Amino acid sequence: MTAQHLSPLARFTGDANPYGGGDPYADHRSADFPFTQYANLADRQLGAGVIAANDEFFAQRENLLLPERAEFDPEHFGHKGKIMDGWETRRRRGASAEHPWPTAEDHDWALVRLGAPGVVRGIVIDTAHFRGNYPQAVSVEGASVPGSPSPEELLADDVKWTTLVPRTAVGGHAANGFAVDVEQRITHLRVNQHPDGGIARLRVYGEVVPDPQWLSVLGTFDVVALENGGQVEDASNLFYSPATNTIQPGRSRKMDDGWETRRRRDQGHDWIRYQLVARSEIRAVEIDTAYLKGNSAGWASVSVRDGVDGEWVEVLPRTRLQPDTNHRFVLAGPTVGTHARVDIFPDGGISRLRLFGSLTEEGAARLAARHQELGG
């Protein structure tokens, strides 16, 4: 049996077949959701975390944000029962022998701090390997709370929660996807499963909306970094890894933590195009090829344009790159722009791109206005 890939509008309901041996993902139900073009705001690498849950009897809440897909070992049991790679709560019960069933309002919940605040465009709740013990339905709410609130503060009566995903039936052993149409800056989520059960992985796709006051205090910062509001618009090739890796925080920790293209057999070259956090003045460039030892790009150039209709201006000419090396370049003069492009020759990869500069007066004003408009 092969995995089922349905349309992005598909809704998975009902049990999956019991595990019958072989590849546990062979009958996993999934779809190609268009919103996955955005960055995962619930990425641990950005600083996301599951900070509380009302119950995690069978499996720990932290598993929800693990970057790799959920694993399944049919022989793995512990003192509490089957050990699952996800978040799983105990079975809920009713109030009495006459009413042994949970009520319609009974549910379990987990509080998730997003790694970077932003506008959520889509959510995937994957119940991989939860075939007969997944929740009947799920719902997701979002809130915008400044600072670093405790679970108790988030659960206080004065916190306003907005529904991102209404209570919706889901299927077992399936990647359940939900497009979100809420124009609001979100810092935390409350993930609910009705009435109980297990969820393997949570992915929250969206656009980062940074705090303009924080960026103003920093002065000079990385104006293309994902955590500061930069984003990838397009790339020539995504064969081995996503281009968004190049603007993740920190240095790459292994080869697939960067961007690598397939081997070219023509005379072309590969590239990534970015949108900066806002209109910025760029003064320095960093290109890192960490862990790309036999497959780093041979040469790279960086160009900037001001506005979507602006002309591309090369700020770093085609320059030889070394494997597994961080390269730093001070520009001859500051360059103002809203978009950037890195071109690599002929193929290969880079692990990180950093563009250091500061917001222009216009860029700072637009960023502040959007932050306020989205309820930040």
C-alpha positions as a Markdown table, in Angstrom:
| # | Residue | x | y | z |
|---|---|---|---|---|
| 1 | Met | 0.0 | 0.0 | 0.0 |
| 2 | Thr | 1.3 | 3.5 | -0.8 |
| 3 | Ala | 0.9 | 6.7 | 1.2 |
| 4 | Gln | -2.2 | 8.7 | 0.3 |
| 5 | His | -1.5 | 12.2 | -1.0 |
| 6 | Leu | -4.7 | 14.1 | -1.4 |
| 7 | Ser | -5.6 | 17.7 | -2.5 |
| 8 | Pro | -4.8 | 20.6 | -0.1 |
| 9 | Leu | -8.5 | 20.8 | 0.7 |
| 10 | Ala | -8.8 | 17.2 | 1.8 |
| 11 | Arg | -9.9 | 16.5 | 5.3 |
| 12 | Phe | -8.8 | 13.2 | 6.9 |
| 13 | Thr | -11.3 | 11.5 | 9.2 |
| 14 | Gly | -11.6 | 8.1 | 10.8 |
| 15 | Asp | -9.2 | 5.4 | 12.0 |
| 16 | Ala | -6.3 | 4.3 | 9.9 |
| 17 | Asn | -5.8 | 0.5 | 9.6 |
| 18 | Pro | -3.9 | -1.2 | 12.4 |
| 19 | Tyr | -0.2 | -1.5 | 11.9 |
| 20 | Gly | 0.4 | -4.5 | 9.8 |
| 21 | Gly | 4.2 | -4.6 | 9.6 |
| 22 | Gly | 6.7 | -3.1 | 7.2 |
| 23 | Asp | 7.1 | 0.6 | 6.5 |
| 24 | Pro | 4.8 | 2.3 | 9.1 |
| 25 | Tyr | 4.5 | 5.4 | 6.8 |
| 26 | Ala | 3.2 | 3.3 | 3.8 |
| 27 | Asp | -0.4 | 4.1 | 4.5 |
| 28 | His | 0.2 | 7.6 | 6.1 |
| 29 | Arg | -2.3 | 10.1 | 4.7 |
| 30 | Ser | -0.9 | 13.4 | 3.7 |
| 31 | Ala | -1.4 | 16.3 | 1.3 |
| 32 | Asp | 0.7 | 19.1 | -0.3 |
| 33 | Phe | -0.5 | 22.2 | 1.6 |
| 34 | Pro | 0.3 | 25.5 | -0.2 |
| 35 | Phe | 1.0 | 27.3 | 3.1 |
| 36 | Thr | 4.1 | 25.2 | 3.7 |
| 37 | Gln | 6.0 | 27.8 | 1.6 |
| 38 | Tyr | 6.2 | 29.9 | 4.7 |
| 39 | Ala | 8.6 | 29.3 | 7.6 |
| 40 | Asn | 7.7 | 27.1 | 10.5 |
| 41 | Leu | 7.2 | 29.6 | 13.4 |
| 42 | Ala | 7.1 | 26.6 | 15.9 |
| 43 | Asp | 10.7 | 25.6 | 15.1 |
| 44 | Arg | 12.8 | 24.8 | 18.1 |
| 45 | Gln | 15.7 | 26.4 | 16.3 |
| 46 | Leu | 13.9 | 29.7 | 16.4 |
| 47 | Gly | 13.2 | 29.3 | 20.1 |
| 48 | Ala | 9.7 | 27.7 | 20.1 |
| 49 | Gly | 8.7 | 25.4 | 23.0 |
| 50 | Val | 5.7 | 23.5 | 24.4 |
| 51 | Ile | 5.6 | 25.2 | 27.8 |
| 52 | Ala | 2.7 | 23.4 | 29.5 |
| 53 | Ala | 0.0 | 20.7 | 29.0 |
| 54 | Asn | -2.8 | 19.5 | 31.2 |
| 55 | Asp | -1.9 | 15.9 | 30.7 |
| 56 | Glu | 1.0 | 13.9 | 29.1 |
| 57 | Phe | 0.5 | 10.5 | 30.7 |
| 58 | Phe | 1.6 | 8.4 | 27.8 |
| 59 | Ala | 3.9 | 10.7 | 25.8 |
| 60 | Gln | 5.6 | 14.0 | 26.4 |
| 61 | Arg | 4.4 | 17.3 | 25.1 |
| 62 | Glu | 7.9 | 18.3 | 23.9 |
| 63 | Asn | 7.7 | 15.7 | 21.1 |
| 64 | Leu | 5.3 | 17.9 | 19.2 |
| 65 | Leu | 8.0 | 20.2 | 18.0 |
| 66 | Leu | 10.8 | 17.7 | 17.2 |
| 67 | Pro | 12.1 | 18.6 | 13.7 |
| 68 | Glu | 12.2 | 15.0 | 12.3 |
| 69 | Arg | 9.2 | 13.0 | 11.4 |
| 70 | Ala | 7.7 | 10.8 | 14.1 |
| 71 | Glu | 9.2 | 7.3 | 14.5 |
| 72 | Phe | 7.3 | 4.1 | 15.4 |
| 73 | Asp | 8.7 | 1.0 | 17.2 |
| 74 | Pro | 6.0 | -1.6 | 17.6 |
| 75 | Glu | 7.9 | -3.4 | 20.3 |
| 76 | His | 8.6 | -0.3 | 22.5 |
| 77 | Phe | 6.5 | -0.5 | 25.7 |
| 78 | Gly | 7.1 | 1.1 | 29.1 |
| 79 | His | 5.5 | 0.9 | 32.5 |
| 80 | Lys | 2.6 | 3.1 | 31.4 |
| 81 | Gly | 2.0 | 1.3 | 28.1 |
| 82 | Lys | 3.0 | 1.8 | 24.4 |
| 83 | Ile | 5.7 | 4.5 | 24.1 |
| 84 | Met | 4.7 | 6.9 | 21.3 |
| 85 | Asp | 6.7 | 9.6 | 19.6 |
| 86 | Gly | 4.3 | 12.4 | 20.1 |
| 87 | Trp | 2.1 | 14.0 | 22.8 |
| 88 | Glu | -0.5 | 11.5 | 24.2 |
| 89 | Thr | -2.9 | 11.9 | 27.1 |
| 90 | Arg | -4.8 | 9.3 | 29.1 |
| 91 | Arg | -8.3 | 8.2 | 28.2 |
| 92 | Arg | -10.9 | 10.6 | 29.6 |
| 93 | Arg | -13.8 | 9.2 | 31.6 |
| 94 | Gly | -17.2 | 10.5 | 32.6 |
| 95 | Ala | -18.5 | 11.5 | 36.0 |
| 96 | Ser | -20.3 | 8.2 | 37.0 |
| 97 | Ala | -21.2 | 4.7 | 36.0 |
| 98 | Glu | -24.5 | 6.1 | 34.6 |
| 99 | His | -22.5 | 8.6 | 32.5 |
| 100 | Pro | -19.1 | 7.0 | 31.8 |
| 101 | Trp | -18.4 | 9.1 | 28.7 |
| 102 | Pro | -16.6 | 12.4 | 28.6 |
| 103 | Thr | -18.7 | 15.5 | 28.0 |
| 104 | Ala | -18.7 | 17.5 | 24.8 |
| 105 | Glu | -16.6 | 20.2 | 26.5 |
| 106 | Asp | -13.9 | 17.8 | 27.9 |
| 107 | His | -10.6 | 18.3 | 26.2 |
| 108 | Asp | -6.8 | 18.3 | 26.7 |
| 109 | Trp | -4.6 | 21.2 | 25.9 |
| 110 | Ala | -1.0 | 22.2 | 25.3 |
| 111 | Leu | 0.5 | 25.8 | 25.4 |
| 112 | Val | 3.0 | 26.5 | 22.6 |
| 113 | Arg | 5.3 | 29.5 | 22.5 |
| 114 | Leu | 6.2 | 30.3 | 18.9 |
| 115 | Gly | 9.9 | 30.8 | 18.2 |
| 116 | Ala | 9.1 | 34.0 | 16.4 |
| 117 | Pro | 5.9 | 36.0 | 16.6 |
| 118 | Gly | 4.0 | 36.3 | 13.4 |
| 119 | Val | 0.9 | 36.0 | 11.2 |
| 120 | Val | -0.1 | 32.3 | 11.0 |
| 121 | Arg | -1.0 | 31.1 | 7.5 |
| 122 | Gly | -1.4 | 27.4 | 8.1 |
| 123 | Ile | -1.2 | 24.7 | 10.7 |
| 124 | Val | -0.4 | 21.0 | 10.3 |
| 125 | Ile | -1.4 | 18.6 | 13.1 |
| 126 | Asp | 0.1 | 15.2 | 12.2 |
| 127 | Thr | -1.3 | 12.2 | 14.0 |
| 128 | Ala | 1.3 | 9.8 | 12.5 |
| 129 | His | 1.2 | 6.3 | 14.1 |
| 130 | Phe | -1.8 | 7.3 | 16.2 |
| 131 | Arg | -4.2 | 5.0 | 14.4 |
| 132 | Gly | -6.9 | 4.3 | 16.9 |
| 133 | Asn | -5.8 | 6.6 | 19.7 |
| 134 | Tyr | -5.9 | 10.0 | 18.0 |
| 135 | Pro | -8.3 | 12.9 | 19.1 |
| 136 | Gln | -11.8 | 12.9 | 17.6 |
| 137 | Ala | -11.3 | 16.6 | 16.8 |
| 138 | Val | -8.8 | 19.4 | 17.3 |
| 139 | Ser | -8.9 | 23.2 | 17.7 |
| 140 | Val | -6.2 | 25.8 | 17.9 |
| 141 | Glu | -6.3 | 29.3 | 19.4 |
| 142 | Gly | -3.8 | 32.1 | 19.3 |
| 143 | Ala | -2.9 | 35.0 | 21.5 |
| 144 | Ser | -0.5 | 37.9 | 21.5 |
| 145 | Val | 1.2 | 38.4 | 24.8 |
| 146 | Pro | 4.3 | 40.5 | 25.2 |
| 147 | Gly | 7.4 | 39.4 | 27.1 |
| 148 | Ser | 7.9 | 35.9 | 28.4 |
| 149 | Pro | 4.7 | 34.9 | 30.2 |
| 150 | Ser | 4.4 | 31.9 | 32.4 |
| 151 | Pro | 1.7 | 29.3 | 31.8 |
| 152 | Glu | -0.3 | 30.7 | 34.6 |
| 153 | Glu | -0.2 | 34.2 | 33.1 |
| 154 | Leu | -1.3 | 32.8 | 29.7 |
| 155 | Leu | -4.2 | 31.0 | 31.3 |
| 156 | Ala | -5.4 | 34.1 | 33.1 |
| 157 | Asp | -8.9 | 35.4 | 32.3 |
| 158 | Asp | -7.6 | 38.7 | 30.9 |
| 159 | Val | -5.7 | 37.0 | 28.0 |
| 160 | Lys | -7.7 | 37.2 | 24.7 |
| 161 | Trp | -7.5 | 34.0 | 22.6 |
| 162 | Thr | -8.5 | 34.1 | 19.0 |
| 163 | Thr | -9.7 | 31.0 | 17.1 |
| 164 | Leu | -7.3 | 30.0 | 14.4 |
| 165 | Val | -8.6 | 26.5 | 13.7 |
| 166 | Pro | -12.2 | 25.8 | 14.8 |
| 167 | Arg | -13.1 | 22.5 | 16.4 |
| 168 | Thr | -12.6 | 20.1 | 13.4 |
| 169 | Ala | -12.7 | 16.3 | 13.1 |
| 170 | Val | -9.3 | 14.8 | 12.2 |
| 171 | Gly | -8.1 | 11.4 | 11.0 |
| 172 | Gly | -5.7 | 9.0 | 12.6 |
| 173 | His | -2.2 | 8.4 | 11.1 |
| 174 | Ala | -2.6 | 11.5 | 8.9 |
| 175 | Ala | -1.1 | 15.0 | 8.4 |
| 176 | Asn | -4.2 | 17.2 | 9.0 |
| 177 | Gly | -3.7 | 20.6 | 7.4 |
| 178 | Phe | -5.6 | 23.8 | 8.1 |
| 179 | Ala | -5.3 | 27.1 | 6.3 |
| 180 | Val | -5.6 | 30.1 | 8.6 |
| 181 | Asp | -7.1 | 33.4 | 7.7 |
| 182 | Val | -6.5 | 35.6 | 10.7 |
| 183 | Glu | -4.5 | 38.8 | 10.2 |
| 184 | Gln | -3.1 | 39.1 | 13.8 |
| 185 | Arg | 0.3 | 38.9 | 15.3 |
| 186 | Ile | 0.5 | 35.7 | 17.4 |
| 187 | Thr | 3.0 | 34.8 | 20.1 |
| 188 | His | 1.4 | 31.7 | 21.7 |
| 189 | Leu | -0.9 | 28.9 | 20.7 |
| 190 | Arg | -3.3 | 26.8 | 22.7 |
| 191 | Val | -3.6 | 23.4 | 20.9 |
| 192 | Asn | -6.7 | 21.5 | 22.0 |
| 193 | Gln | -7.6 | 17.8 | 21.4 |
| 194 | His | -11.2 | 16.8 | 21.9 |
| 195 | Pro | -11.7 | 14.8 | 24.1 |
| 196 | Asp | -8.2 | 13.2 | 24.5 |
| 197 | Gly | -5.7 | 11.1 | 22.5 |
| 198 | Gly | -2.4 | 11.7 | 20.7 |
| 199 | Ile | -0.7 | 14.1 | 18.2 |
| 200 | Ala | 2.7 | 13.3 | 16.8 |
| 201 | Arg | 3.9 | 16.6 | 15.4 |
| 202 | Leu | 2.8 | 20.3 | 15.2 |
| 203 | Arg | 3.9 | 22.7 | 12.4 |
| 204 | Val | 2.9 | 26.3 | 12.4 |
| 205 | Tyr | 3.6 | 28.1 | 9.1 |
| 206 | Gly | 3.5 | 31.9 | 8.8 |
| 207 | Glu | 5.3 | 35.2 | 8.4 |
| 208 | Val | 7.5 | 36.6 | 11.1 |
| 209 | Val | 6.4 | 40.0 | 12.5 |
| 210 | Pro | 9.3 | 41.4 | 14.6 |
| 211 | Asp | 9.1 | 44.0 | 17.4 |
| 212 | Pro | 10.2 | 47.3 | 15.7 |
| 213 | Gln | 11.2 | 48.7 | 19.1 |
| 214 | Trp | 13.6 | 45.8 | 19.7 |
| 215 | Leu | 15.2 | 46.2 | 16.2 |
| 216 | Ser | 15.5 | 50.0 | 16.7 |
| 217 | Val | 17.4 | 49.4 | 19.9 |
| 218 | Leu | 19.7 | 46.9 | 18.2 |
| 219 | Gly | 20.6 | 49.5 | 15.5 |
| 220 | Thr | 22.7 | 47.3 | 13.3 |
| 221 | Phe | 21.4 | 43.7 | 12.8 |
| 222 | Asp | 20.9 | 41.0 | 10.2 |
| 223 | Val | 18.1 | 42.5 | 8.0 |
| 224 | Val | 17.4 | 39.2 | 6.2 |
| 225 | Ala | 17.3 | 36.9 | 9.2 |
| 226 | Leu | 14.1 | 34.9 | 9.6 |
| 227 | Glu | 13.8 | 35.8 | 13.3 |
| 228 | Asn | 14.0 | 39.5 | 12.4 |
| 229 | Gly | 11.3 | 39.2 | 9.7 |
| 230 | Gly | 13.2 | 38.3 | 6.6 |
| 231 | Gln | 11.9 | 35.7 | 4.3 |
| 232 | Val | 12.7 | 33.6 | 1.2 |
| 233 | Glu | 10.6 | 34.5 | -1.9 |
| 234 | Asp | 11.9 | 31.9 | -4.3 |
| 235 | Ala | 14.9 | 29.7 | -5.2 |
| 236 | Ser | 16.2 | 28.0 | -8.3 |
| 237 | Asn | 16.4 | 24.5 | -6.8 |
| 238 | Leu | 15.3 | 22.9 | -3.5 |
| 239 | Phe | 16.3 | 19.3 | -4.2 |
| 240 | Tyr | 18.1 | 18.5 | -1.0 |
| 241 | Ser | 17.0 | 21.2 | 1.5 |
| 242 | Pro | 14.9 | 24.3 | 1.9 |
| 243 | Ala | 16.3 | 27.7 | 1.1 |
| 244 | Thr | 14.8 | 29.0 | 4.4 |
| 245 | Asn | 17.6 | 27.2 | 6.2 |
| 246 | Thr | 20.0 | 30.0 | 5.0 |
| 247 | Ile | 18.3 | 32.6 | 7.2 |
| 248 | Gln | 17.8 | 30.4 | 10.3 |
| 249 | Pro | 19.4 | 31.4 | 13.6 |
| 250 | Gly | 22.9 | 30.3 | 14.5 |
| 251 | Arg | 25.5 | 28.4 | 12.5 |
| 252 | Ser | 24.6 | 25.2 | 10.6 |
| 253 | Arg | 25.1 | 22.1 | 12.7 |
| 254 | Lys | 25.2 | 19.5 | 9.9 |
| 255 | Met | 25.1 | 19.3 | 6.1 |
| 256 | Asp | 21.3 | 19.3 | 5.7 |
| 257 | Asp | 21.0 | 22.4 | 8.0 |
| 258 | Gly | 21.9 | 24.6 | 5.0 |
| 259 | Trp | 20.8 | 24.9 | 1.4 |
| 260 | Glu | 22.2 | 22.4 | -1.2 |
| 261 | Thr | 21.1 | 22.0 | -4.8 |
| 262 | Arg | 21.4 | 19.0 | -7.1 |
| 263 | Arg | 24.4 | 18.7 | -9.4 |
| 264 | Arg | 24.1 | 20.8 | -12.5 |
| 265 | Arg | 25.0 | 19.3 | -15.9 |
| 266 | Asp | 24.5 | 22.6 | -17.9 |
| 267 | Gln | 26.0 | 26.0 | -18.0 |
| 268 | Gly | 23.5 | 27.6 | -15.6 |
| 269 | His | 23.8 | 28.5 | -11.9 |
| 270 | Asp | 21.5 | 28.5 | -8.8 |
| 271 | Trp | 20.1 | 31.3 | -6.7 |
| 272 | Ile | 17.9 | 32.4 | -3.8 |
| 273 | Arg | 15.8 | 35.6 | -3.7 |
| 274 | Tyr | 14.9 | 37.2 | -0.4 |
| 275 | Gln | 12.6 | 39.9 | 1.0 |
| 276 | Leu | 14.3 | 41.9 | 3.8 |
| 277 | Val | 12.5 | 42.8 | 7.0 |
| 278 | Ala | 11.9 | 46.3 | 5.6 |
| 279 | Arg | 13.7 | 48.9 | 3.6 |
| 280 | Ser | 17.3 | 48.8 | 4.9 |
| 281 | Glu | 20.8 | 50.1 | 4.5 |
| 282 | Ile | 23.2 | 47.2 | 4.1 |
| 283 | Arg | 26.8 | 47.5 | 5.1 |
| 284 | Ala | 28.3 | 44.0 | 5.4 |
| 285 | Val | 27.7 | 40.5 | 4.1 |
| 286 | Glu | 28.4 | 37.1 | 5.6 |
| 287 | Ile | 28.3 | 33.8 | 3.6 |
| 288 | Asp | 28.8 | 30.6 | 5.5 |
| 289 | Thr | 29.5 | 27.2 | 4.0 |
| 290 | Ala | 29.6 | 25.3 | 7.3 |
| 291 | Tyr | 29.5 | 21.5 | 6.9 |
| 292 | Leu | 29.4 | 21.8 | 3.1 |
| 293 | Lys | 32.9 | 20.3 | 2.5 |
| 294 | Gly | 32.7 | 18.6 | -0.9 |
| 295 | Asn | 29.6 | 20.3 | -2.1 |
| 296 | Ser | 29.8 | 24.0 | -1.2 |
| 297 | Ala | 29.2 | 26.6 | -3.9 |
| 298 | Gly | 32.4 | 27.4 | -5.9 |
| 299 | Trp | 31.6 | 31.2 | -6.2 |
| 300 | Ala | 28.9 | 33.5 | -5.0 |
| 301 | Ser | 27.6 | 37.0 | -5.6 |
| 302 | Val | 25.1 | 39.1 | -3.7 |
| 303 | Ser | 22.7 | 41.7 | -5.3 |
| 304 | Val | 20.2 | 44.1 | -3.8 |
| 305 | Arg | 17.3 | 46.0 | -5.3 |
| 306 | Asp | 15.1 | 48.8 | -3.9 |
| 307 | Gly | 11.4 | 48.0 | -4.4 |
| 308 | Val | 9.8 | 45.2 | -6.4 |
| 309 | Asp | 10.4 | 47.0 | -9.7 |
| 310 | Gly | 13.9 | 48.2 | -8.8 |
| 311 | Glu | 17.0 | 47.2 | -10.7 |
| 312 | Trp | 19.3 | 44.6 | -9.2 |
| 313 | Val | 22.6 | 46.2 | -8.0 |
| 314 | Glu | 25.5 | 43.8 | -7.4 |
| 315 | Val | 27.0 | 44.7 | -3.9 |
| 316 | Leu | 29.3 | 41.7 | -3.7 |
| 317 | Pro | 30.9 | 40.6 | -7.1 |
| 318 | Arg | 31.4 | 36.9 | -7.9 |
| 319 | Thr | 33.7 | 35.7 | -5.2 |
| 320 | Arg | 35.5 | 32.4 | -4.6 |
| 321 | Leu | 34.1 | 30.5 | -1.6 |
| 322 | Gln | 36.0 | 27.9 | 0.6 |
| 323 | Pro | 34.4 | 24.8 | 1.9 |
| 324 | Asp | 33.2 | 24.7 | 5.5 |
| 325 | Thr | 34.1 | 28.4 | 6.0 |
| 326 | Asn | 32.4 | 31.6 | 7.2 |
| 327 | His | 33.2 | 34.4 | 4.8 |
| 328 | Arg | 32.9 | 38.1 | 5.8 |
| 329 | Phe | 32.8 | 41.1 | 3.5 |
| 330 | Val | 32.6 | 44.8 | 4.3 |
| 331 | Leu | 30.9 | 46.6 | 1.5 |
| 332 | Ala | 32.6 | 49.5 | -0.2 |
| 333 | Gly | 29.6 | 51.7 | 0.7 |
| 334 | Pro | 26.1 | 51.2 | 2.2 |
| 335 | Thr | 23.4 | 50.0 | -0.2 |
| 336 | Val | 19.7 | 50.7 | 0.3 |
| 337 | Gly | 17.2 | 48.0 | -0.6 |
| 338 | Thr | 14.1 | 45.9 | 0.1 |
| 339 | His | 15.1 | 42.6 | -1.5 |
| 340 | Ala | 18.3 | 40.6 | -2.0 |
| 341 | Arg | 19.6 | 37.8 | -4.1 |
| 342 | Val | 22.5 | 35.4 | -3.7 |
| 343 | Asp | 23.7 | 33.7 | -6.8 |
| 344 | Ile | 26.0 | 30.6 | -6.5 |
| 345 | Phe | 28.2 | 29.2 | -9.3 |
| 346 | Pro | 27.6 | 26.8 | -10.7 |
| 347 | Asp | 25.8 | 24.8 | -8.0 |
| 348 | Gly | 26.3 | 23.3 | -4.6 |
| 349 | Gly | 25.2 | 25.2 | -1.5 |
| 350 | Ile | 25.7 | 27.6 | 1.3 |
| 351 | Ser | 24.6 | 27.2 | 4.9 |
| 352 | Arg | 23.8 | 30.8 | 5.9 |
| 353 | Leu | 23.5 | 34.3 | 4.5 |
| 354 | Arg | 23.7 | 37.3 | 6.7 |
| 355 | Leu | 23.2 | 40.9 | 5.6 |
| 356 | Phe | 24.1 | 43.4 | 8.3 |
| 357 | Gly | 22.7 | 46.9 | 8.3 |
| 358 | Ser | 19.9 | 49.0 | 9.8 |
| 359 | Leu | 16.4 | 50.1 | 8.8 |
| 360 | Thr | 15.9 | 53.3 | 6.8 |
| 361 | Glu | 13.5 | 55.9 | 8.3 |
| 362 | Glu | 10.9 | 54.7 | 5.8 |
| 363 | Gly | 11.5 | 51.1 | 6.6 |
| 364 | Ala | 11.2 | 51.6 | 10.3 |
| 365 | Ala | 7.9 | 53.6 | 9.8 |
| 366 | Arg | 6.4 | 50.9 | 7.7 |
| 367 | Leu | 7.4 | 48.1 | 10.1 |
| 368 | Ala | 6.0 | 50.0 | 13.1 |
| 369 | Ala | 2.7 | 50.6 | 11.2 |
| 370 | Arg | 2.3 | 46.9 | 10.3 |
| 371 | His | 3.2 | 45.8 | 13.9 |
| 372 | Gln | 0.4 | 48.1 | 15.2 |
| 373 | Glu | -2.1 | 47.0 | 12.5 |
| 374 | Leu | -1.6 | 43.4 | 13.5 |
| 375 | Gly | -2.2 | 44.0 | 17.2 |
| 376 | Gly | 1.5 | 43.9 | 18.3 |
